[in-house]
């Protein structure tokens, strides 16, 4: 049986693939650990508002459709 958590594709992971960034590169850009990026992508942790705003800025640079609002809505919709 699959859960919403398993079915949802992380917007952060989409950003990484579309930008060509590895978890390590994105982590360095955001000044967090690579493990933190993994936790965010797997919905284990939710990024802070500060990090969401930085993610949105990175997404704009790479022309990826990711906003703070979309991130918040995605994390609200994930069952824990």
C-alpha positions in Angstrom: 0.0 0.0 0.0 1.4 3.4 -1.0 1.1 6.5 1.0 0.8 10.2 -0.1 4.3 10.6 1.3 5.6 8.0 -1.2 3.5 9.2 -4.2 4.4 12.9 -4.0 7.4 14.1 -5.9 9.3 16.6 -3.9 9.4 20.1 -5.4 13.0 20.4 -4.1 14.0 17.3 -5.9 12.4 18.6 -9.1 14.4 21.8 -8.6 17.6 19.8 -8.2 17.0 17.8 -11.3 16.0 20.7 -13.5 18.9 22.8 -12.3 21.5 20.0 -12.5 22.5 20.5 -8.9 23.4 17.5 -6.6 22.2 17.3 -3.1 25.6 18.3 -1.9 25.7 21.4 -4.2 22.3 22.6 -3.2 23.2 22.0 0.5 26.3 24.1 0.1 24.2 26.9 -1.6 21.7 26.8 1.3 24.4 26.3 4.0 22.8 23.1 5.3 24.0 19.5 5.3 23.4 17.1 2.5 21.3 15.0 4.9 19.0 18.0 5.5 18.3 18.2 1.7 17.5 14.4 1.8 15.2 14.9 4.7 13.4 17.7 2.9 13.1 15.7 -0.3 11.7 12.7 1.6 9.3 14.9 3.7 11.0 13.9 6.9 11.6 17.6 7.8 10.1 20.8 6.5 12.4 23.7 5.4 12.3 26.9 7.4 10.7 29.9 5.9 14.2 31.4 5.4 15.3 28.3 3.5 12.1 28.2 1.4 12.7 31.8 0.4 16.3 30.9 -0.6 15.0 27.9 -2.6 12.5 30.1 -4.4 15.3 32.5 -5.4 17.4 29.6 -6.7 14.4 28.3 -8.6 13.9 31.7 -10.3 17.5 31.6 -11.3 17.0 28.3 -13.0 13.5 29.1 -14.3 11.9 26.4 -12.2 8.3 27.0 -11.0 8.8 26.7 -7.3 7.4 29.2 -4.8 7.3 29.4 -1.0 3.5 29.0 -1.2 3.8 25.8 -3.3 6.4 24.4 -0.8 4.1 25.2 2.1 1.1 23.6 0.4 3.1 20.5 -0.5 4.3 19.9 3.1 0.8 20.6 4.5 -0.6 17.9 2.1 1.9 15.2 3.2 0.8 12.7 5.8 3.3 12.1 8.5 
